[in-house]
Amino acid sequence: MPGDPLDDVQHLHADAATTRPGGRTARVREAVIDATLAELGEVGYAALRIDAVAERAGVNKSTVYRRWGTKTGLVSTALVERRGDLVPPADTGSLRGDLIELLKEIRDGFRTPWIAALVRETGPRSTDNADLYELLDTFWPARFRTSGAIFVRAIERGELPADCDPDFLLEMLSGPLYFHLLMLGRPLDDAFLERTADFIIAGAQARPPAQR
């Protein structure tokens, strides 16, 4: 693209060790990642096109194809790099406080355009959406493990039995929000988040009938 100030990035050495930190390569990468998430938030994953990402970022599409190869590779990289924007769950000193803060983070996620777009497009795994789940599998498992620290801390504080399953509790915690908002179309107000946290705590603290 004549006149494009970013065009000569194509001539930079591919070896990361020779790339000047904070230089043009880094700026191009940042611009492409930002453009990818902006496009994802506007049109969703299925309709996202590399040409549109390149145009929004102000780079040649050949630059994007050469570095990321496919749409899945591009979006996957964007999710992994922006995963840091989803900060670890707060340690409030109590399980209830931690859960409410995590629920607020999930609620905020629904308000983030690119996360909301992915949520809208997900469904049962199938061959039709295999590429979508390929990239989601690079993002959600790590976030799941990070969030599980809430229950590990609670066990260490003696608030929960030692045999609690953090993964199961996270599923039980987040599931009501998806159903309440996406299926019923009801707002996720603070009162609902608090009720959800209290219900999860009561269930996690209860001993199975066989152990009573």
ChimeraX attribute file (.defattr): number of C-alpha atoms within 10 A of each C-alpha:
attribute: neighborCount
match mode: 1-to-1
recipient: residues
	/A:1	11
	/A:2	5
	/A:3	6
	/A:4	10
	/A:5	11
	/A:6	17
	/A:7	16
	/A:8	14
	/A:9	14
	/A:10	16
	/A:11	7
	/A:12	12
	/A:13	11
	/A:14	11
	/A:15	7
	/A:16	10
	/A:17	8
	/A:18	9
	/A:19	14
	/A:20	10
	/A:21	11
	/A:22	8
	/A:23	9
	/A:24	16
	/A:25	20
	/A:26	13
	/A:27	13
	/A:28	19
	/A:29	17
	/A:30	15
	/A:31	17
	/A:32	24
	/A:33	21
	/A:34	17
	/A:35	21
	/A:36	28
	/A:37	23
	/A:38	16
	/A:39	22
	/A:40	23
	/A:41	18
	/A:42	15
	/A:43	14
	/A:44	21
	/A:45	23
	/A:46	14
	/A:47	10
	/A:48	18
	/A:49	16
	/A:50	23
	/A:51	15
	/A:52	14
	/A:53	26
	/A:54	20
	/A:55	13
	/A:56	16
	/A:57	21
	/A:58	18
	/A:59	24
	/A:60	19
	/A:61	16
	/A:62	15
	/A:63	19
	/A:64	22
	/A:65	16
	/A:66	10
	/A:67	13
	/A:68	16
	/A:69	13
	/A:70	14
	/A:71	21
	/A:72	17
	/A:73	15
	/A:74	21
	/A:75	22
	/A:76	20
	/A:77	18
	/A:78	21
	/A:79	21
	/A:80	16
	/A:81	13
	/A:82	14
	/A:83	15
	/A:84	10
	/A:85	9
	/A:86	12
	/A:87	12
	/A:88	16
	/A:89	19
	/A:90	16
	/A:91	15
	/A:92	13
	/A:93	11
	/A:94	13
	/A:95	22
	/A:96	18
	/A:97	16
	/A:98	22
	/A:99	27
	/A:100	22
	/A:101	19
	/A:102	23
	/A:103	23
	/A:104	17
	/A:105	17
	/A:106	17
	/A:107	20
	/A:108	14
	/A:109	15
	/A:110	21
	/A:111	12
	/A:112	12
	/A:113	18
	/A:114	22
	/A:115	17
	/A:116	17
	/A:117	21
	/A:118	19
	/A:119	15
	/A:120	13
	/A:121	12
	/A:122	13
	/A:123	11
	/A:124	9
	/A:125	11
	/A:126	10
	/A:127	9
	/A:128	8
	/A:129	14
	/A:130	12
	/A:131	17
	/A:132	22
	/A:133	19
	/A:134	13
	/A:135	20
	/A:136	18
	/A:137	12
	/A:138	15
	/A:139	19
	/A:140	15
	/A:141	11
	/A:142	13
	/A:143	16
	/A:144	14
	/A:145	14
	/A:146	13
	/A:147	21
	/A:148	19
	/A:149	17
	/A:150	24
	/A:151	24
	/A:152	18
	/A:153	17
	/A:154	19
	/A:155	17
	/A:156	11
	/A:157	13
	/A:158	10
	/A:159	17
	/A:160	19
	/A:161	16
	/A:162	12
	/A:163	8
	/A:164	15
	/A:165	13
	/A:166	19
	/A:167	14
	/A:168	11
	/A:169	17
	/A:170	18
	/A:171	11
	/A:172	16
	/A:173	20
	/A:174	17
	/A:175	12
	/A:176	16
	/A:177	21
	/A:178	17
	/A:179	12
	/A:180	14
	/A:181	14
	/A:182	14
	/A:183	10
	/A:184	9
	/A:185	10
	/A:186	12
	/A:187	12
	/A:188	19
	/A:189	10
	/A:190	13
	/A:191	9
	/A:192	17
	/A:193	22
	/A:194	18
	/A:195	12
	/A:196	20
	/A:197	23
	/A:198	16
	/A:199	13
	/A:200	18
	/A:201	18
	/A:202	11
	/A:203	12
	/A:204	20
	/A:205	12
	/A:206	13
	/A:207	11
	/A:208	9
	/A:209	6
	/A:210	5
	/A:211	6
	/A:212	6
